Amino acid sequence: MSLGRYACRRLLLGLVQVLAVLVAVFLLVEALPGDAAVALAGDNPDPARVAAIRAAMGLDQPLVTRFGEWLHALVRGDLGESLVSGRPVADFLADGLPTTLLLAGLTMLLLVPSSVVLGVFVARRAGGRVDRVVTALTIGLHAVPEFALAIVLVALFGVELGWLPPTALGADPLADPAVLVLPVIVLLARPLCAVTRLVRAAMVDALASDYVRHARRLGLSRARVDYAHALPNALAPAVQQLARTTDWLLGGVIVVEAVFVIPGLGTSLVDAVAGRDMPVVQGLAVLFGVTTVLVNLLADVVAFRLAPRAGSAA
């Protein structure tokens, strides 16, 4: 199958997945406990006032009708307005997106080269002391939850030693990058362990393959065999793992932003859930879900492009 045909098929599947995400987001938000109208009415609300708020919000309409209206507005780019502040949901996304993108982008920028270099370095020494030490460290570090690692780093480097800001409270992460050091380390730790181990395993398999042995018999240098022939084959599964890492970052950034008080999309989502601000919750969930689908689509296409190249080298 050609790359173009595969990309078209994957794009059609991605559109179906996006529609499924929209349906799932709407139904899950509707299933959240509590009533937004009651929350907005305040303490000891009058039933008539609650009914009026429900009518004004359209909550008295059938579920299918509300979903159709929400989907129609979404297609037009209208994410609705916050029930708490009255601001457009798009404004919440615009306010928090730059910080979240900076945090996730820095993590991915460091993750890709460091995991590939470390994975290849260990694979070329498979079975040795370095391999055993790195494997043990990555397994142990991967088992530490993000919030636990964040608390340890804050206590050690932020409070005890005072080397780095413990939180971003009152600071602008775009103007003061030092507040992002600890959050990036926390976000980087687990995916670095996972991708490094995957690259190592794929590289070990590639180095033991027939086409690599044939390249060695032809007298090619070890560096050329490893990096020009074995490495492309090892990168195909790593690309898909990086896509799954992006999915994980969308969830991990919520925890990290909450712990370090970073004003990003994760903090906005936590505040919206606490305040029963359903339009904001829906808008952020749609953004996270659609991003996940698009990143996985791109990763599948890239992995498809890399795999035939590796296969042809055999």
Backbone bond lengths (Angstrom), bond angles and torsions (degrees), N, CA, C in turn:
res aa  C-N    CA-C-N  psi(-1)  N-CA   C-N-CA  omega(-1)  CA-C   N-CA-C  phi
1 M - - - 1.473 - - 1.531 109.01 -
2 S 1.336 115.83 135.12 1.457 120.17 -179.54 1.528 110.80 -73.13
3 L 1.332 114.97 161.41 1.451 120.07 -179.75 1.525 111.32 -64.27
4 G 1.343 116.90 -40.92 1.460 120.56 -179.74 1.521 112.40 -62.84
5 R 1.333 116.10 -43.55 1.467 119.64 179.85 1.527 110.58 -66.21
6 Y 1.322 116.61 -40.92 1.467 119.70 178.65 1.525 110.54 -64.09
7 A 1.342 116.95 -41.50 1.464 120.38 -179.86 1.531 111.07 -63.03
8 C 1.341 117.25 -39.84 1.469 120.23 178.69 1.530 110.98 -64.70
9 R 1.324 116.40 -44.46 1.464 119.30 178.63 1.525 110.98 -63.51
10 R 1.305 115.72 -40.85 1.470 118.74 -179.92 1.520 111.21 -68.40
11 L 1.345 117.03 -32.85 1.460 120.63 178.20 1.527 110.73 -67.08
12 L 1.333 116.99 -41.71 1.468 120.12 177.60 1.531 110.43 -62.13
13 L 1.328 115.89 -42.52 1.461 119.53 177.05 1.527 110.23 -63.45
14 G 1.334 117.41 -37.05 1.457 120.95 178.47 1.519 112.16 -63.62
15 L 1.337 117.39 -37.43 1.465 120.69 177.66 1.526 110.88 -64.19
16 V 1.328 115.99 -40.62 1.469 119.60 176.69 1.526 110.38 -63.78
17 Q 1.326 116.12 -40.25 1.459 119.95 179.44 1.525 111.44 -65.65
18 V 1.335 117.15 -38.30 1.462 120.31 177.93 1.531 110.08 -62.77
19 L 1.332 116.89 -43.43 1.463 120.11 177.85 1.523 110.70 -61.90
20 A 1.322 116.70 -41.15 1.465 120.26 178.08 1.527 110.75 -63.83
21 V 1.329 116.82 -37.67 1.463 120.70 177.43 1.521 110.57 -63.10
22 L 1.326 117.20 -43.48 1.461 120.95 -179.69 1.524 111.14 -61.89
23 V 1.339 116.54 -43.76 1.464 120.42 178.49 1.525 110.28 -63.81
24 A 1.339 116.28 -44.49 1.463 120.15 -178.16 1.531 111.02 -64.33
25 V 1.333 117.29 -41.91 1.467 120.58 -179.97 1.522 110.26 -61.67
26 F 1.328 116.94 -45.91 1.462 120.25 -178.31 1.520 111.19 -62.89
27 L 1.335 116.58 -45.61 1.468 119.77 -177.52 1.523 111.67 -68.48
28 L 1.340 117.08 -39.11 1.461 119.61 -179.91 1.525 111.65 -67.20
29 V 1.321 116.28 -39.40 1.462 119.11 177.71 1.521 110.18 -65.94
30 E 1.339 116.75 -38.75 1.457 120.00 178.11 1.531 111.19 -65.47
31 A 1.329 116.58 -28.74 1.465 120.41 -177.58 1.523 113.39 -83.44
32 L 1.335 117.61 -6.75 1.461 119.70 179.13 1.528 110.35 -61.00
33 P 1.326 117.22 140.04 1.467 119.23 -179.48 1.523 111.98 -67.65
34 G 1.337 115.19 154.87 1.453 119.90 178.85 1.513 112.06 95.85
35 D 1.311 115.44 176.01 1.457 122.31 -177.28 1.517 107.74 -134.32
36 A 1.339 116.53 121.71 1.464 120.22 -179.10 1.519 111.37 -61.96
37 A 1.329 117.21 -35.62 1.464 120.45 179.95 1.524 110.82 -64.49
38 V 1.321 117.11 -42.03 1.466 121.00 178.34 1.527 110.06 -64.69
39 A 1.333 116.48 -41.20 1.468 120.17 179.63 1.519 111.35 -63.03
40 L 1.326 117.23 -39.37 1.458 120.74 -179.86 1.526 112.29 -73.54
41 A 1.343 116.74 -26.58 1.461 120.07 -177.48 1.525 112.25 -73.58
42 G 1.331 117.86 -15.95 1.452 120.77 178.01 1.511 112.73 89.46
43 D 1.346 115.80 -169.80 1.461 120.99 -178.97 1.529 110.42 -72.21
44 N 1.342 114.16 143.07 1.468 121.13 179.49 1.532 111.94 47.65
45 P 1.317 117.20 58.84 1.471 119.50 -175.04 1.532 111.57 -73.43
46 D 1.313 114.51 149.07 1.456 120.68 174.76 1.530 108.84 -77.06
47 P 1.350 118.98 133.32 1.467 120.73 -179.51 1.523 113.46 -55.15
48 A 1.324 116.46 -35.26 1.463 119.10 179.15 1.532 110.92 -66.55
49 R 1.329 115.78 -39.13 1.468 119.43 178.48 1.523 110.58 -66.55
50 V 1.338 117.01 -41.22 1.466 120.52 177.72 1.523 110.11 -61.13
51 A 1.345 116.94 -42.95 1.460 120.64 179.70 1.526 111.06 -63.81
52 A 1.338 116.19 -38.51 1.459 119.28 179.25 1.529 111.30 -66.55
53 I 1.322 115.68 -40.26 1.472 119.39 178.66 1.527 110.30 -65.41
54 R 1.324 116.56 -42.27 1.474 119.71 178.52 1.520 110.97 -61.15
55 A 1.330 116.93 -40.02 1.461 120.16 179.09 1.527 110.82 -66.98
56 A 1.341 116.21 -41.59 1.459 119.89 -179.94 1.526 111.59 -65.44
57 M 1.337 116.39 -33.79 1.467 120.78 -179.85 1.519 112.30 -85.19
58 G 1.315 117.30 -8.64 1.456 120.45 -178.68 1.507 113.55 79.50
59 L 1.348 117.22 14.15 1.458 120.11 -177.90 1.520 112.78 -75.12
60 D 1.353 116.62 -10.58 1.456 119.42 177.92 1.526 112.03 -87.13
61 Q 1.341 117.07 -1.86 1.459 121.69 178.18 1.527 110.55 -81.78
62 P 1.347 117.15 155.26 1.471 119.87 176.66 1.527 111.34 -58.85
63 L 1.335 115.44 154.38 1.470 121.39 -177.19 1.522 111.53 -58.81
64 V 1.330 117.21 -43.51 1.467 120.95 -177.88 1.527 110.28 -63.89
65 T 1.327 116.51 -40.62 1.471 120.36 179.18 1.516 110.92 -62.79
66 R 1.321 116.35 -45.06 1.463 120.13 -179.60 1.525 111.60 -64.80
67 F 1.335 116.31 -37.90 1.463 119.38 178.36 1.527 110.58 -66.15
68 G 1.338 116.70 -42.43 1.462 119.86 179.20 1.517 112.01 -61.92
69 E 1.332 116.92 -43.14 1.462 120.44 178.98 1.521 111.20 -66.05
70 W 1.337 116.51 -40.95 1.470 119.93 179.27 1.528 110.74 -65.05
71 L 1.333 117.06 -43.13 1.458 120.78 -179.47 1.523 110.77 -66.48
72 H 1.331 117.81 -39.60 1.460 121.07 178.45 1.526 110.81 -63.12
73 A 1.329 116.32 -42.94 1.469 119.74 177.67 1.524 110.95 -66.19
74 L 1.325 116.57 -36.33 1.465 120.88 -179.19 1.522 110.78 -64.89
75 V 1.325 116.78 -40.94 1.469 120.78 178.77 1.531 110.28 -61.98
76 R 1.318 116.43 -33.27 1.468 120.80 178.49 1.516 112.67 -82.49
77 G 1.341 116.95 1.83 1.457 120.39 179.35 1.505 114.46 84.96
78 D 1.325 117.44 11.58 1.454 122.01 -179.47 1.522 108.90 -99.02
79 L 1.325 116.68 108.81 1.460 121.44 179.86 1.523 112.85 -89.05
80 G 1.321 116.59 0.14 1.454 120.18 178.80 1.512 112.18 92.22
81 E 1.323 115.34 -171.88 1.454 122.34 -178.71 1.519 110.60 -123.59
82 S 1.322 115.63 150.52 1.456 121.11 178.01 1.525 110.29 -64.99
83 L 1.331 115.27 136.12 1.458 119.57 177.53 1.521 112.02 -74.03
84 V 1.318 116.68 -23.03 1.466 121.17 -176.17 1.523 111.58 -88.18
85 S 1.337 116.31 -49.93 1.464 119.96 -174.80 1.518 113.50 -103.51
86 G 1.331 117.41 -18.00 1.460 120.05 -177.24 1.514 113.66 81.47
87 R 1.325 117.67 -0.52 1.471 121.30 178.75 1.528 110.28 -75.86
88 P 1.322 117.31 149.29 1.475 119.40 174.03 1.533 110.68 -61.27
89 V 1.326 115.04 141.77 1.468 119.37 178.78 1.523 110.37 -60.78
90 A 1.315 116.94 -32.65 1.465 120.27 179.05 1.526 111.44 -59.21
91 D 1.334 117.08 -30.11 1.468 119.58 178.28 1.531 111.14 -68.19
92 F 1.345 116.22 -37.31 1.468 119.53 176.77 1.530 110.08 -62.67
93 L 1.331 116.41 -41.76 1.461 119.95 179.13 1.529 110.69 -65.20
94 A 1.325 116.34 -42.05 1.463 119.91 -179.27 1.525 111.81 -66.19
95 D 1.332 117.39 -33.97 1.464 120.39 -179.78 1.527 112.12 -72.76
96 G 1.337 116.74 -41.72 1.463 119.47 -174.14 1.514 115.18 -92.44
97 L 1.340 117.03 -19.89 1.464 120.07 -174.01 1.525 113.93 -63.40
98 P 1.337 120.99 -44.15 1.468 119.12 -178.27 1.528 113.18 -58.05
99 T 1.329 117.55 -43.14 1.465 120.42 -179.08 1.520 111.32 -67.26
100 T 1.337 116.48 -43.38 1.465 119.79 179.75 1.522 111.08 -65.72
101 L 1.329 117.02 -41.53 1.468 120.11 177.73 1.526 111.12 -63.54
102 L 1.325 116.53 -38.97 1.467 119.85 178.01 1.519 110.79 -63.58
103 L 1.326 116.43 -43.52 1.460 121.15 -179.08 1.528 110.93 -65.28
104 A 1.337 116.82 -48.76 1.467 120.62 179.92 1.524 111.60 -69.37
105 G 1.338 116.45 -37.24 1.462 119.66 -179.49 1.516 112.35 -65.83
106 L 1.327 116.96 -42.97 1.466 119.80 177.07 1.523 111.02 -61.93
107 T 1.334 116.01 -39.16 1.464 119.91 179.15 1.523 111.02 -62.70
108 M 1.340 116.91 -47.99 1.465 120.42 -179.66 1.530 111.08 -66.77
109 L 1.334 116.37 -37.08 1.466 120.32 -179.53 1.530 111.36 -62.33
110 L 1.316 116.61 -36.43 1.460 120.49 177.14 1.522 112.06 -82.76
111 L 1.334 116.42 -31.61 1.463 120.35 -174.66 1.517 112.19 -67.87
112 V 1.323 117.89 -46.85 1.469 121.03 -171.69 1.526 112.01 -60.35
113 P 1.329 119.46 -57.58 1.478 117.58 -178.26 1.524 113.31 -68.01
114 S 1.336 117.76 -39.54 1.463 119.49 -175.75 1.520 111.75 -67.44
115 S 1.338 118.13 -40.69 1.465 120.12 -179.40 1.518 111.37 -69.90
116 V 1.326 117.50 -38.84 1.476 120.37 179.29 1.525 109.85 -67.43
117 V 1.326 117.21 -46.95 1.467 120.39 -179.19 1.526 110.72 -62.47
118 L 1.320 116.88 -45.77 1.461 119.78 -178.81 1.523 111.14 -67.63
119 G 1.343 116.77 -40.43 1.461 119.53 179.16 1.512 112.72 -63.02
120 V 1.328 116.90 -43.17 1.463 121.27 178.75 1.529 110.30 -68.19
121 F 1.318 116.39 -41.31 1.467 120.68 179.49 1.530 110.60 -58.60
122 V 1.311 117.07 -44.87 1.460 120.64 -179.00 1.529 110.80 -71.91
123 A 1.344 117.43 -39.02 1.464 120.56 -179.07 1.521 111.98 -62.10
124 R 1.307 117.24 -35.48 1.470 120.33 179.28 1.522 111.82 -72.30
125 R 1.328 116.26 -8.74 1.465 121.81 177.28 1.529 110.01 -124.29
126 A 1.323 115.89 33.36 1.467 121.67 -176.37 1.525 111.05 -57.39
127 G 1.352 114.90 132.50 1.450 120.45 179.18 1.511 114.51 89.10
128 G 1.325 117.04 -10.42 1.454 120.58 -178.31 1.523 112.57 -87.50
129 R 1.312 115.66 -176.71 1.463 120.43 -177.94 1.523 111.37 -66.01
130 V 1.329 116.78 -41.25 1.467 120.20 179.26 1.520 110.21 -60.96
131 D 1.305 117.02 -42.79 1.463 121.74 179.23 1.525 110.98 -60.56
132 R 1.310 117.35 -44.99 1.465 120.61 -178.63 1.531 111.63 -66.95
133 V 1.331 116.59 -40.58 1.467 119.78 -179.69 1.520 110.85 -66.04
134 V 1.327 117.44 -47.79 1.468 121.17 -179.00 1.525 110.64 -63.79
135 T 1.329 117.20 -41.10 1.462 120.57 178.80 1.519 111.17 -61.94
136 A 1.314 116.81 -43.92 1.470 120.41 179.03 1.525 111.39 -63.54
137 L 1.333 116.36 -42.44 1.461 119.92 -179.38 1.529 111.80 -66.27
138 T 1.322 117.33 -42.44 1.464 120.24 -178.84 1.526 111.25 -67.54
139 I 1.323 117.15 -38.40 1.465 119.48 177.65 1.525 110.61 -65.34
140 G 1.327 117.08 -44.24 1.449 120.45 -179.69 1.517 112.93 -65.78
141 L 1.341 117.46 -44.02 1.455 120.98 -179.00 1.521 111.79 -68.40
142 H 1.324 116.54 -34.86 1.470 120.45 179.73 1.526 111.39 -65.53
143 A 1.314 117.52 -23.70 1.465 120.92 -178.63 1.526 112.89 -81.09
144 V 1.326 117.88 -8.96 1.471 120.99 -177.78 1.528 109.14 -86.70
145 P 1.337 119.01 123.24 1.472 121.13 178.43 1.533 110.94 -64.26
146 E 1.343 114.79 154.81 1.461 119.33 -176.75 1.531 111.88 -60.71
147 F 1.338 116.12 -45.04 1.461 117.68 -175.90 1.534 111.43 -65.94
148 A 1.346 117.29 -33.79 1.464 120.18 178.74 1.521 110.73 -68.86
149 L 1.331 116.90 -43.94 1.460 120.41 177.66 1.525 110.56 -63.30
150 A 1.333 116.78 -38.73 1.460 120.73 179.87 1.520 110.83 -63.21
151 I 1.311 116.74 -44.04 1.469 120.48 -179.45 1.528 110.83 -63.39
152 V 1.338 116.83 -42.10 1.472 120.68 179.29 1.525 111.01 -63.24
153 L 1.331 116.76 -45.16 1.463 120.31 -179.05 1.529 111.49 -65.91
154 V 1.338 116.74 -39.83 1.462 120.36 178.55 1.528 110.04 -63.90
155 A 1.334 116.47 -44.77 1.467 119.99 -178.77 1.521 111.77 -64.81
156 L 1.333 116.71 -38.13 1.460 120.21 -175.93 1.524 112.49 -81.55
157 F 1.335 116.16 -58.66 1.468 119.86 -172.70 1.531 113.24 -88.43
158 G 1.337 117.24 -23.45 1.447 119.05 -178.81 1.512 114.17 -93.52
159 V 1.348 116.43 -38.14 1.464 120.34 -175.38 1.532 111.64 -102.48
160 E 1.335 116.79 -53.56 1.458 120.47 -174.87 1.526 112.17 -69.70
161 L 1.345 116.81 -53.18 1.459 120.44 -177.25 1.530 112.62 -89.76
162 G 1.318 116.66 -27.27 1.461 120.37 179.45 1.510 114.18 68.60
163 W 1.329 117.64 25.24 1.457 120.48 -178.65 1.522 112.74 -77.26
164 L 1.328 116.47 -32.90 1.464 121.28 -174.05 1.522 109.70 -133.39
165 P 1.326 118.30 153.78 1.472 120.58 176.92 1.529 109.95 -62.41
166 P 1.338 117.88 130.83 1.463 119.59 -179.05 1.524 113.26 -71.05
167 T 1.334 117.78 -29.78 1.457 121.92 177.73 1.522 108.72 -142.34
168 A 1.336 114.37 172.90 1.464 120.31 177.22 1.512 111.55 -100.90
169 L 1.325 117.27 17.30 1.457 121.78 -177.69 1.527 110.44 -61.93
170 G 1.329 116.04 122.27 1.448 121.63 179.40 1.509 114.79 78.53
171 A 1.339 118.11 3.23 1.465 121.36 -178.59 1.526 109.94 -113.96
172 D 1.312 115.56 155.67 1.459 121.59 175.49 1.531 107.92 -99.59
173 P 1.346 117.92 110.60 1.468 119.29 -177.51 1.519 113.60 -58.95
174 L 1.340 117.63 -27.79 1.453 120.10 179.62 1.524 111.56 -74.14
175 A 1.340 116.65 -29.47 1.464 120.43 -179.71 1.521 112.78 -94.57
176 D 1.329 116.85 -22.86 1.470 121.65 -178.08 1.531 108.92 -126.82
177 P 1.337 117.92 81.88 1.478 121.23 -175.11 1.522 113.70 -61.68
178 A 1.326 118.70 -17.93 1.464 120.46 -177.61 1.527 111.38 -60.99
179 V 1.332 117.31 -29.14 1.468 119.67 -179.38 1.515 111.98 -70.76
180 L 1.336 117.99 -11.86 1.464 121.50 -178.92 1.527 112.93 -94.53
181 V 1.326 117.39 -7.79 1.472 119.93 -174.84 1.527 111.01 -62.52
182 L 1.319 117.88 -54.73 1.461 120.65 -179.20 1.534 112.25 -64.50
183 P 1.347 119.77 -43.69 1.472 118.77 176.43 1.525 113.43 -58.90
184 V 1.325 117.29 -40.17 1.472 119.81 179.87 1.522 110.40 -66.42
185 I 1.324 117.70 -39.39 1.466 120.65 178.15 1.534 110.25 -61.36
186 V 1.326 115.98 -43.28 1.470 119.77 179.48 1.525 110.61 -63.73
187 L 1.319 117.36 -44.62 1.467 120.60 -179.97 1.522 111.80 -68.24
188 L 1.318 117.12 -30.34 1.460 121.55 -175.64 1.526 112.61 -79.94
189 A 1.319 118.17 -27.79 1.466 121.54 -167.71 1.531 112.72 -59.41
190 R 1.321 118.09 -58.18 1.462 120.42 -174.22 1.527 113.08 -68.16
191 P 1.351 120.19 -47.93 1.463 118.13 178.13 1.523 113.61 -63.06
192 L 1.334 117.63 -32.09 1.462 119.38 176.62 1.519 110.30 -61.56
193 C 1.320 117.00 -41.70 1.469 120.72 178.02 1.516 111.15 -64.05
194 A 1.340 117.33 -45.28 1.458 121.23 -176.26 1.524 112.00 -67.07
195 V 1.330 116.97 -48.05 1.472 120.31 -177.20 1.526 110.38 -69.09
196 T 1.326 117.66 -37.87 1.466 120.02 178.32 1.519 111.04 -61.01
197 R 1.317 117.87 -44.95 1.463 121.19 179.43 1.517 110.96 -65.32
198 L 1.343 117.25 -36.58 1.465 119.76 179.09 1.523 111.44 -68.66
199 V 1.336 116.67 -44.60 1.460 120.18 178.03 1.519 110.41 -62.58
200 R 1.313 116.78 -41.10 1.469 120.30 177.96 1.521 111.64 -59.83
201 A 1.346 116.79 -47.56 1.461 120.38 -179.06 1.526 111.40 -64.32
202 A 1.340 116.61 -44.22 1.464 119.72 -179.78 1.529 111.01 -66.63
203 M 1.319 116.69 -36.35 1.461 120.31 -179.74 1.530 110.62 -69.78
204 V 1.320 117.30 -38.43 1.474 120.47 177.36 1.518 109.94 -62.62
205 D 1.342 117.75 -43.65 1.465 120.91 177.56 1.520 111.04 -63.14
206 A 1.338 116.71 -41.54 1.461 119.66 -179.35 1.529 111.23 -65.68
207 L 1.318 117.44 -39.83 1.465 120.65 -179.89 1.523 112.35 -67.02
208 A 1.338 116.22 -22.70 1.471 119.93 178.60 1.514 112.81 -95.04
209 S 1.333 118.44 4.75 1.466 121.98 -176.40 1.527 111.44 -77.90
210 D 1.332 114.59 164.29 1.466 120.26 -177.99 1.521 112.17 -65.79
211 Y 1.356 117.16 -40.79 1.464 118.41 -175.71 1.523 111.65 -69.20
212 V 1.332 117.97 -28.27 1.463 120.17 175.94 1.526 109.90 -71.86
213 R 1.309 115.91 -42.27 1.476 118.40 176.39 1.524 111.14 -61.86
214 H 1.342 116.59 -38.20 1.462 120.06 177.78 1.530 110.67 -65.26
215 A 1.346 116.69 -40.11 1.468 119.79 178.62 1.523 110.94 -63.60
216 R 1.325 116.32 -35.88 1.461 118.92 178.01 1.523 111.08 -68.01
217 R 1.335 115.94 -37.63 1.475 118.92 178.92 1.523 111.95 -65.50
218 L 1.341 116.00 -25.76 1.462 119.87 178.20 1.529 112.06 -76.29
219 G 1.326 116.47 -6.11 1.452 120.12 176.82 1.516 114.68 89.81
220 L 1.344 117.48 13.74 1.462 120.19 178.37 1.523 109.84 -68.78
221 S 1.312 115.49 150.20 1.455 120.16 -179.74 1.530 110.10 -66.39
222 R 1.339 115.72 157.29 1.462 119.15 -178.86 1.522 111.60 -63.42
223 A 1.331 116.44 -39.57 1.465 119.41 -179.94 1.521 111.09 -63.05
224 R 1.336 117.34 -42.17 1.466 120.07 179.63 1.514 111.31 -66.47
225 V 1.320 116.89 -40.54 1.464 120.40 179.02 1.524 110.41 -63.89
226 D 1.321 115.48 -45.24 1.469 119.59 -176.04 1.522 112.29 -68.23
227 Y 1.345 116.02 -47.40 1.461 119.00 -170.54 1.530 113.68 -92.02
228 A 1.324 118.23 -29.03 1.470 120.32 -178.42 1.520 112.31 -92.56
229 H 1.331 118.45 -24.73 1.468 120.65 -175.76 1.529 112.70 -115.03
230 A 1.312 117.81 -46.57 1.467 119.68 -176.65 1.532 112.63 -80.56
231 L 1.324 117.10 -41.97 1.463 120.55 -174.08 1.525 113.90 -60.48
232 P 1.360 120.55 -44.34 1.478 118.35 179.04 1.527 113.13 -56.77
233 N 1.325 116.59 -36.97 1.460 119.72 179.30 1.525 111.34 -68.60
234 A 1.333 116.71 -31.88 1.463 120.48 -179.96 1.521 111.88 -77.79
235 L 1.334 117.71 -20.62 1.457 120.21 -176.35 1.518 113.38 -79.49
236 A 1.342 118.19 -23.98 1.461 120.27 -177.12 1.533 112.45 -58.09
237 P 1.333 119.86 -52.92 1.471 118.55 176.40 1.522 113.10 -67.66
238 A 1.329 117.25 -27.23 1.467 119.93 179.74 1.525 110.97 -66.66
239 V 1.333 117.32 -35.53 1.462 120.87 179.08 1.523 110.38 -62.33
240 Q 1.332 116.46 -43.93 1.459 119.53 179.06 1.530 111.36 -67.20
241 Q 1.319 117.09 -34.40 1.457 119.99 175.82 1.528 110.77 -66.80
242 L 1.315 117.22 -35.42 1.460 120.23 176.67 1.524 110.92 -64.86
243 A 1.340 116.80 -34.86 1.466 119.65 175.84 1.522 110.38 -64.56
244 R 1.330 116.47 -43.63 1.460 119.21 176.86 1.535 110.93 -65.19
245 T 1.329 116.36 -31.03 1.454 120.01 176.30 1.527 110.64 -65.59
246 T 1.339 116.53 -38.11 1.461 120.17 175.85 1.519 110.34 -61.56
247 D 1.344 116.56 -41.73 1.472 119.60 174.75 1.521 110.26 -57.74
248 W 1.322 115.68 -45.17 1.459 119.86 -179.18 1.524 111.07 -64.36
249 L 1.329 117.42 -37.63 1.456 120.70 179.89 1.524 111.55 -60.75
250 L 1.342 116.33 -35.59 1.464 119.28 179.69 1.520 111.02 -61.57
251 G 1.338 116.52 -34.93 1.457 119.32 176.15 1.516 112.24 -83.29
252 G 1.334 116.04 -40.03 1.453 119.82 -178.68 1.509 112.94 -65.88
253 V 1.327 116.89 -32.14 1.459 119.21 -178.90 1.521 111.06 -67.03
254 I 1.335 117.66 -27.97 1.464 120.39 177.31 1.523 110.05 -64.57
255 V 1.345 115.96 -46.26 1.462 120.51 179.35 1.523 110.94 -64.92
256 V 1.321 116.42 -45.64 1.461 120.68 -176.18 1.520 111.24 -65.98
257 E 1.331 117.15 -43.17 1.460 119.72 179.33 1.524 111.03 -64.49
258 A 1.332 116.57 -35.27 1.467 119.42 178.63 1.525 110.94 -68.75
259 V 1.335 117.49 -42.29 1.468 120.92 -178.30 1.528 111.30 -67.86
260 F 1.338 116.47 -43.13 1.460 120.42 -175.26 1.534 112.84 -95.12
261 V 1.318 117.11 6.08 1.476 122.79 177.81 1.527 110.53 54.32
262 I 1.317 116.03 52.25 1.463 121.85 179.32 1.534 108.40 -97.10
263 P 1.310 118.74 126.75 1.466 121.36 -176.36 1.527 112.96 -77.99
264 G 1.323 116.34 73.33 1.454 120.82 179.68 1.511 111.67 -120.03
265 L 1.333 115.93 -163.71 1.463 120.40 -178.89 1.521 111.73 -66.97
266 G 1.332 117.18 -34.12 1.455 120.02 179.44 1.521 111.73 -62.85
267 T 1.324 116.12 -43.84 1.463 120.02 177.30 1.520 111.17 -64.14
268 S 1.321 116.62 -40.42 1.467 120.37 177.66 1.524 111.02 -61.63
269 L 1.336 117.12 -39.24 1.461 120.41 179.97 1.522 110.92 -66.92
270 V 1.321 117.38 -43.65 1.470 120.74 178.83 1.526 110.51 -61.44
271 D 1.323 117.00 -44.64 1.469 120.68 179.43 1.528 111.16 -64.36
272 A 1.329 116.71 -38.77 1.462 120.13 -178.49 1.525 111.13 -67.95
273 V 1.330 116.88 -39.89 1.470 119.86 177.98 1.526 110.01 -65.64
274 A 1.322 116.65 -42.15 1.469 119.90 179.62 1.521 111.64 -64.16
275 G 1.347 116.77 -34.06 1.452 120.16 -179.04 1.509 114.99 -94.98
276 R 1.340 116.62 8.53 1.466 120.85 -179.54 1.531 111.32 55.67
277 D 1.314 116.73 36.29 1.461 121.81 179.29 1.533 107.93 -88.85
278 M 1.334 116.25 82.01 1.455 121.44 -169.31 1.531 114.97 -62.66
279 P 1.336 120.86 -40.87 1.469 118.78 178.02 1.532 112.99 -59.52
280 V 1.330 117.32 -38.10 1.465 120.13 178.55 1.529 110.16 -68.49
281 V 1.331 116.67 -41.50 1.461 120.54 177.61 1.528 110.16 -60.38
282 Q 1.315 116.89 -45.95 1.465 121.03 -179.71 1.522 111.07 -63.32
283 G 1.326 117.22 -44.12 1.456 120.10 -178.79 1.519 112.48 -62.75
284 L 1.326 116.74 -44.08 1.465 120.47 179.63 1.521 111.12 -68.75
285 A 1.328 117.19 -39.77 1.462 120.32 179.26 1.523 110.80 -64.84
286 V 1.331 117.10 -39.69 1.469 120.42 176.80 1.522 110.38 -62.78
287 L 1.331 116.98 -43.72 1.465 120.40 179.13 1.519 111.14 -60.56
288 F 1.347 117.79 -46.83 1.460 121.00 179.48 1.524 111.28 -64.00
289 G 1.337 116.99 -43.05 1.462 120.56 -177.60 1.509 112.74 -66.64
290 V 1.338 117.50 -46.06 1.466 121.04 179.89 1.523 110.65 -65.38
291 T 1.333 116.77 -38.72 1.471 120.01 176.91 1.524 111.04 -60.59
292 T 1.329 116.52 -41.51 1.461 120.44 178.64 1.521 111.39 -60.72
293 V 1.338 116.98 -45.25 1.468 121.11 180.00 1.521 110.58 -62.78
294 L 1.328 117.67 -45.53 1.463 120.99 -177.10 1.529 111.69 -66.64
295 V 1.331 116.92 -40.30 1.470 119.78 -179.94 1.524 110.40 -65.60
296 N 1.329 117.74 -42.07 1.460 120.26 178.21 1.517 111.72 -66.91
297 L 1.327 117.51 -35.47 1.465 120.66 176.41 1.522 110.33 -61.75
298 L 1.331 116.10 -47.97 1.463 120.38 179.53 1.522 111.13 -62.85
299 A 1.328 117.24 -40.07 1.466 120.48 -179.81 1.523 111.50 -65.36
300 D 1.333 117.83 -39.32 1.462 120.65 178.53 1.521 111.00 -63.63
301 V 1.334 117.19 -40.95 1.464 120.44 179.46 1.524 110.78 -65.74
302 V 1.337 116.66 -43.40 1.463 119.94 179.22 1.525 111.02 -65.05
303 A 1.343 117.04 -42.19 1.461 120.31 178.43 1.523 111.04 -63.91
304 F 1.333 117.44 -37.35 1.469 121.02 176.99 1.527 110.63 -63.70
305 R 1.336 115.16 -38.27 1.469 119.04 179.09 1.524 111.40 -68.94
306 L 1.313 117.97 -36.55 1.462 120.62 -178.48 1.526 111.96 -75.02
307 A 1.326 117.58 -38.34 1.466 120.97 -174.48 1.523 113.11 -61.52
308 P 1.366 120.49 -47.26 1.453 119.08 177.96 1.517 113.24 -60.96
309 R 1.357 115.85 -34.44 1.469 118.87 178.11 1.510 110.86 -62.81
310 A 1.363 115.04 -41.14 1.454 118.02 178.81 1.513 110.96 -68.42
311 G 1.355 115.05 -38.65 1.454 118.51 -179.66 1.510 112.18 -65.29
312 S 1.355 117.35 -36.96 1.446 119.87 -179.90 1.517 112.49 -67.96
313 A 1.331 116.28 -26.05 1.470 119.32 178.87 1.493 111.43 -70.62
314 A 1.358 115.96 -21.85 1.439 118.36 179.53 1.499 111.58 -71.83
